[in-house]
Amino acid sequence: MNVSRSTMDGMDRMDDRAAGAAALKRLRKRRGLSLAAFARVLITIAESLHQPPLPAVASVQRSVARWESAKPTVPDERHQLLLAHLYARTPGGDLALGAGSDFAQYLEVLGLLGESEQRVADLRTTVLRAATDPGGSMLALLSPEVNAGLAAALHDPARTDERTLAGLASVVADVNAQVGSLPMARLQLLLAPAVEAARRLLNGPVPDPLMAPLREVAVAGMTLAARLAFETRDDTASRALYAEASQQARRLAEPWRQAGVHMSHALTSLYARQGLDEARRLVDEAVGAARTGQSALVRARAHALQAELAARAGHKRQARTALGLAWYDMEADHAGDPAPTSFSPGHLRGFEGVCELYVGDPSEAHDRFARSASTLAAPRERVQQAIVRTDQALARIRLGEPEAAADLLHDCVDAASATGGRVPALRLRGARQELVPWRREDWVADLDDHIMDAFGT
């Protein structure tokens, strides 16, 4: 008997939905809740969140039964949020949002039931935002089991195990994924305990086979913490964290990690100190490390940064050469690359645009910025997209289209305000300065009012 592909896909979806319904039931029963008791809990959560009252217990109970049935329905968005708040806390009331937690399992259930990845990601961000509103749990991104393992390891580093390190790594990855979705200060709160834990474990007698994985977590966490400190305008703390990250990275036999630290530091140095010399030194070190590293994508990014700094200094030939090297590595085979998400053609086109802006054709720059921005659509890429759009507006000014540039900058104001990124805000300030010759125009006044509303300055 021949079975069509569409039929097989439909059967797979039915199996996924059935598995999702069964998992949802297991989550409820693991907390010892009957259908009626579960309904009462959801009603209480709705009241605590100041939402309109849910129907009577019997009605909510029937909804829960439908979600857990053999042919389940998907909870609507309101009930999804209530369930998320329920499973974001342990039965004891502690926040637990990391891998292995009930909350993480609940999000997987929604995927099995057919909810979109974007909706699941938005739901996770909503709960993270709520968790950090009152300060939240400083280790909310760790599951209770990993939290217990970490406590034991901090008491005696010799008891550190792979599961604890994987939990710390997941915290760093989770915080990194939320850049552009949550305010930078909140991300600092979520990340700081993991960085401090890694720092303390590095000073203890951790088992030898785990030292390299621990250093990898420390390098990633400290580099991200340094970037977040820069974003919140604590440049002294940022430099100290970069120095720590670089020191640990040098002890790893993976030069691409050292290159990554240098590149992140170079970008923050460029804007914190308003100069090219220190940034150029760091980028040159990054290029040197990347050349002996295992990641072609990290090499591509290092050469792209080298091209931007050369263009800003007015060195056209050097910029072109570095861009050529960046594209050479970008078009290489990336199978097995240890940093597969570190750089993309969309990012590289943005660097091409910057080079054209400073030592080339503003029209070419504009088109490259437009192509770059159109590909930077993921939540994690919102900060970069805001930067690229602001540079695109700058290209329009140089093309003699200042009013069109101002129209584009309105979107940039919203993006910079929403992401909380320091670099987009600085780039926006630079683009606004380019509009000084038209400062008496109404459309410039409208832009200034928008900036004032968004930033208060």
C-alpha positions as a printed Julia matrix, in Angstrom:
457×3 Matrix{Float64}:
   0.0    0.0    0.0
   1.35   3.4   -0.99
   1.05   6.14   1.62
   1.43   9.72   0.46
   3.95  12.07   2.07
   1.14  14.4    3.2
  -0.63  11.5    4.91
   2.57  10.47   6.69
   3.19  14.04   7.8
  -0.36  14.22   9.12
   0.16  11.01  11.08
   3.4   12.36  12.55
   1.61  15.52  13.67
  -1.12  13.44  15.31
   1.54  11.43  17.14
   3.23  14.63  18.3
  -0.04  16.07  19.56
  -0.84  12.86  21.44
   2.63  12.9   23.01
   2.14  16.55  23.95
  -1.2   15.84  25.61
   0.3   12.94  27.57
   3.22  15.09  28.7
   0.86  17.86  29.8
  -1.08  15.35  31.89
   2.17  14.09  33.46
   3.14  17.62  34.44
  -0.18  18.11  36.19
  -0.13  14.76  37.97
   3.47  15.22  39.06
   2.21  18.1   41.16
  -0.52  15.93  42.65
  -3.36  18.0   41.17
  -6.72  16.66  40.11
  -8.49  18.29  37.17
 -10.62  20.35  39.55
  -7.67  21.36  41.72
  -5.7   22.28  38.61
  -8.57  24.47  37.41
  -8.65  26.26  40.77
  -4.91  26.93  40.56
  -5.31  28.53  37.12
  -8.16  30.68  38.4
  -5.95  31.84  41.3
  -3.05  32.68  38.96
  -5.37  34.71  36.73
  -6.48  36.69  39.78
  -2.87  37.28  40.91
  -1.99  38.59  37.44
  -5.02  40.93  37.58
  -6.56  39.3   34.51
 -10.31  39.15  33.89
 -11.8   36.27  35.91
 -11.81  32.81  34.38
 -15.1   30.9   34.12
 -16.28  28.61  36.9
 -14.09  25.67  37.99
 -16.17  23.15  36.03
 -15.68  25.08  32.79
 -11.92  25.43  33.24
 -11.75  21.76  34.2
 -13.37  20.78  30.89
 -10.8   22.88  29.02
  -7.95  21.12  30.81
  -9.45  17.75  29.96
  -9.6   18.71  26.28
  -5.91  19.67  26.29
  -5.06  16.23  27.71
  -7.42  14.15  25.57
  -6.51  11.63  22.86
  -7.33  14.29  20.26
  -6.16  17.36  22.15
  -6.89  20.99  21.53
  -4.19  23.62  22.0
  -4.65  25.95  24.99
  -5.51  29.45  23.81
  -3.0   32.26  24.36
  -4.51  33.34  27.67
  -4.38  29.83  29.14
  -0.88  29.33  27.69
   0.29  32.31  29.72
  -1.37  31.06  32.91
   0.18  27.63  32.46
   3.56  29.25  31.84
   3.35  31.16  35.12
   2.32  27.99  36.93
   5.19  25.88  35.63
   7.73  28.7   35.95
   7.78  27.92  39.67
   8.47  24.72  41.53
   5.81  23.33  43.9
   7.82  25.04  46.63
   7.44  28.43  44.93
  10.96  28.91  43.59
  11.56  30.15  40.05
  12.96  27.45  37.75
  13.13  28.26  34.04
  16.17  26.35  32.8
  16.74  23.08  31.0
  15.05  20.18  32.77
  12.55  22.38  34.63
   8.79  21.94  34.4
   8.71  25.25  32.54
  11.13  24.0   29.87
   9.11  20.8   29.49
   5.91  22.81  29.2
   7.34  24.85  26.33
   8.29  21.6   24.58
   4.71  20.4   25.06
   3.36  23.49  23.31
   5.59  22.7   20.34
   4.29  19.14  20.22
   0.72  20.43  20.33
   1.42  22.52  17.23
   2.16  25.96  18.64
   4.55  28.05  16.55
   8.21  28.5   17.52
   7.74  32.27  17.54
   4.82  32.06  19.95
   6.76  29.75  22.27
   9.76  32.11  22.17
   7.54  35.12  22.9
   5.94  33.29  25.81
   9.34  32.48  27.27
  10.41  36.11  26.97
   7.2   37.28  28.66
   7.78  35.01  31.65
  11.46  35.97  31.88
  10.47  39.63  31.87
   7.94  39.03  34.65
  10.49  37.01  36.6
  13.0   39.85  36.58
  10.47  42.6   37.38
  10.68  42.15  41.16
  14.28  40.96  41.06
  13.32  37.35  40.5
  15.45  34.38  41.44
  19.12  34.93  40.75
  19.42  31.35  39.52
  16.04  31.13  37.82
  17.57  29.7   34.65
  18.79  26.57  36.45
  16.61  23.55  37.07
  16.18  22.56  40.74
  18.44  19.52  40.25
  21.24  21.55  38.68
  20.78  24.21  41.35
  21.35  21.56  44.01
  24.39  20.24  42.16
  25.82  23.74  41.85
  25.35  24.38  45.57
  27.27  21.19  46.33
  30.04  22.14  43.86
  30.42  25.62  45.31
  30.77  24.08  48.77
  33.31  21.57  47.44
  34.55  22.19  43.86
  35.79  18.6   43.72
  32.11  17.58  43.48
  31.63  19.54  40.23
  30.12  17.33  37.54
  29.26  17.56  33.84
  25.58  18.21  34.57
  26.4   21.28  36.67
  28.65  22.7   33.94
  26.0   22.01  31.31
  23.52  23.9   33.47
  25.82  26.92  33.74
  26.42  26.8   29.98
  22.67  26.77  29.38
  22.27  29.91  31.51
  24.83  31.75  29.38
  23.17  30.54  26.17
  19.7   31.46  27.4
  20.75  34.99  28.39
  22.58  35.45  25.1
  19.46  34.4   23.2
  17.43  37.09  24.97
  19.66  40.02  23.93
  17.36  42.33  22.01
  14.25  40.96  23.73
  14.85  41.9   27.37
  16.46  45.04  28.82
  20.22  44.72  29.25
  20.03  45.38  33.01
  17.67  42.43  33.47
  19.96  40.2   31.48
  22.8   41.21  33.78
  20.75  40.05  36.77
  20.14  36.69  35.15
  23.75  36.18  34.06
  25.71  37.46  37.06
  25.21  34.39  39.33
  26.43  32.01  36.61
  29.56  34.1   35.99
  30.31  34.33  39.71
  29.76  30.57  40.1
  32.17  29.83  37.24
  34.73  32.21  38.76
  34.54  30.48  42.14
  34.8   27.01  40.63
  37.9   28.06  38.66
  39.6   28.81  41.98
  38.78  25.39  43.41
  40.02  21.83  42.89
  37.66  20.97  40.03
  38.34  17.5   38.54
  40.97  17.8   35.79
  38.79  16.48  32.94
  36.26  19.25  33.66
  38.68  22.21  33.7
  38.53  22.84  29.95
  34.7   22.73  29.78
  34.57  25.01  32.85
  36.9   27.5   31.17
  34.74  27.43  28.03
  31.69  28.34  30.13
  33.66  31.03  31.95
  34.95  32.59  28.71
  31.49  32.69  27.15
  29.87  34.02  30.32
  32.5   36.65  31.08
  32.54  37.89  27.48
  28.76  38.28  27.49
  28.87  39.91  30.93
  31.49  42.36  29.64
  29.26  43.26  26.71
  26.25  43.75  29.01
  28.32  45.94  31.36
  29.25  48.08  28.36
  25.6   48.3   27.31
  24.69  49.57  30.78
  27.54  52.13  30.61
  29.84  50.51  33.17
  32.99  50.66  31.06
  35.35  49.93  33.95
  33.58  46.68  34.8
  33.41  45.83  31.1
  37.18  46.12  30.64
  37.84  44.03  33.75
  35.53  41.27  32.56
  37.12  41.23  29.1
  40.54  40.9   30.74
  39.28  37.93  32.78
  37.72  36.3   29.72
  40.9   36.77  27.71
  43.03  35.29  30.47
  40.88  32.15  30.63
  40.65  31.87  26.84
  44.45  31.83  26.55
  44.49  28.64  28.63
  42.3   26.84  26.11
  43.72  25.17  23.02
  41.04  26.87  20.92
  42.31  30.16  19.47
  38.9   30.98  17.97
  37.57  31.58  21.49
  40.36  34.09  22.15
  39.49  35.78  18.85
  35.86  36.04  19.94
  36.8   37.81  23.17
  39.04  40.27  21.29
  36.33  41.08  18.73
  33.67  41.76  21.32
  36.13  43.9   23.28
  37.14  45.8   20.14
  33.57  46.78  19.35
  32.89  48.05  22.86
  36.27  49.79  22.98
  35.51  51.63  19.76
  32.41  53.23  21.29
  33.47  53.5   24.91
  36.65  55.4   24.09
  35.64  57.01  20.8
  38.92  56.04  19.13
  40.29  53.6   16.58
  43.73  52.73  17.96
  42.75  50.37  20.78
  40.0   48.8   18.67
  42.46  48.24  15.82
  44.96  46.59  18.17
  42.31  44.21  19.5
  41.03  43.36  16.03
  44.56  42.64  14.8
  44.99  40.26  17.74
  41.65  38.68  16.89
  42.72  38.14  13.28
  45.99  36.58  14.43
  44.17  34.19  16.76
  41.46  33.38  14.23
  44.02  32.44  11.57
  45.21  29.55  13.71
  41.72  28.68  14.95
  39.24  26.09  13.8
  36.38  28.42  12.89
  36.19  29.88   9.39
  33.18  31.96  10.47
  35.12  33.56  13.32
  37.91  34.33  10.83
  35.36  35.91   8.49
  34.03  38.1   11.28
  37.55  39.13  12.33
  38.44  40.16   8.78
  35.13  42.03   8.45
  35.91  44.04  11.58
  39.38  44.7   10.25
  37.81  46.01   7.03
  35.47  48.35   8.94
  38.27  49.87  10.98
  40.41  50.33   7.89
  37.51  52.06   6.12
  36.87  54.34   9.1
  40.54  55.34   8.93
  40.21  56.08   5.21
  42.3   53.11   4.01
  40.31  51.93   1.01
  42.69  49.27  -0.32
  43.14  47.67   3.1
  39.39  47.6    3.59
  38.84  45.9    0.23
  41.51  43.3    0.96
  40.05  42.45   4.37
  36.55  42.16   2.9
  37.87  39.76   0.27
  39.36  37.57   2.98
  36.1   37.72   4.93
  34.1   36.52   1.92
  36.68  33.78   1.25
  36.06  32.36   4.73
  32.32  33.0    4.53
  32.03  30.92   1.36
  34.13  28.05   2.73
  32.68  24.73   3.9
  31.36  25.32   7.45
  30.62  21.69   8.3
  31.88  21.12  11.81
  32.54  24.8   12.47
  32.65  25.22  16.29
  30.89  28.6   16.06
  28.19  28.0   13.41
  25.95  30.92  14.44
  28.68  33.49  15.05
  28.5   35.19  11.64
  26.41  35.14   8.47
  26.31  36.65   4.97
  23.71  39.13   6.25
  26.12  40.39   8.88
  28.94  40.59   6.35
  26.85  42.69   3.95
  26.4   45.17   6.79
  30.19  45.47   7.07
  30.37  45.92   3.29
  27.92  48.78   3.65
  30.06  50.47   6.3
  33.12  50.21   4.04
  31.22  51.71   1.11
  29.92  54.46   3.38
  33.4   55.58   4.4
  35.57  54.85   1.34
  33.16  54.05  -1.45
  29.78  54.8   -2.97
  26.9   55.84  -0.64
  24.41  54.33  -3.1
  26.16  50.95  -2.9
  26.31  51.33   0.88
  22.56  51.95   1.04
  21.74  48.85  -1.0
  24.04  46.63   1.06
  22.55  47.93   4.3
  19.05  47.22   2.98
  19.99  43.65   2.03
  21.69  43.09   5.36
  18.78  44.41   7.44
  16.28  42.25   5.56
  18.1   39.1    6.69
  18.6   40.09  10.33
  15.14  39.13  11.48
  15.74  36.85  14.48
  15.14  38.31  17.96
  18.84  37.93  18.77
  19.67  40.03  15.69
  17.46  43.02  16.54
  20.34  45.05  17.94
  22.43  44.48  14.8
  19.45  45.26  12.58
  18.93  48.57  14.4
  22.59  49.45  13.78
  22.35  48.58  10.1
  19.12  50.55   9.59
  20.69  53.61  11.22
  23.71  53.33   8.92
  21.3   52.99   5.99
  19.73  56.31   6.99
  23.19  57.86   7.11
  23.77  56.67   3.54
  20.53  58.38   2.48
  21.73  61.65   3.99
  24.93  61.4    1.98
  22.86  60.69  -1.13
  21.08  64.02  -0.62
  17.86  62.5    0.73
  17.73  63.88   4.3
  13.94  63.76   4.7
  13.84  60.12   3.58
  16.64  59.46   6.04
  14.62  61.05   8.85
  11.67  58.8    8.0
  13.93  55.75   8.32
  15.41  57.06  11.57
  11.96  57.02  13.2
  12.05  53.22  12.9
  15.6   53.24  14.23
  14.51  55.22  17.3
  11.88  52.58  18.08
  14.36  49.74  17.55
  17.12  51.33  19.62
  14.68  52.09  22.42
  13.18  48.6   22.38
  16.5   46.74  22.42
  18.22  49.07  24.86
  21.4   48.79  22.83
  24.07  51.41  23.47
  25.66  51.16  20.03
  22.38  51.71  18.13
  21.74  54.76  20.3
  25.23  56.13  19.59
  24.87  55.47  15.86
  21.48  57.2   15.99
  23.06  60.25  17.65
  25.68  60.37  14.89
  23.04  60.19  12.16
  21.06  62.97  13.85
  24.15  65.17  13.87
  24.33  64.77  10.1
  20.88  66.4    9.91
  22.03  69.65  11.57
  21.9   71.61   8.27
  18.14  70.89   8.16
  17.47  71.45  11.87
  14.78  74.07  11.18
  12.68  71.69   9.11
   9.47  70.35  10.65
  10.44  66.75   9.86
  13.66  67.15  11.9
  11.64  68.61  14.79
   9.33  65.58  14.62
  12.35  63.27  14.79
  13.75  65.18  17.78
  10.4   64.88  19.56
  10.43  61.13  18.9
  13.97  60.81  20.26
  12.99  62.81  23.34
   9.96  60.6   23.97
  11.98  57.42  23.53
  15.16  58.3   25.42
  14.29  61.37  27.47
  17.3   63.24  26.07
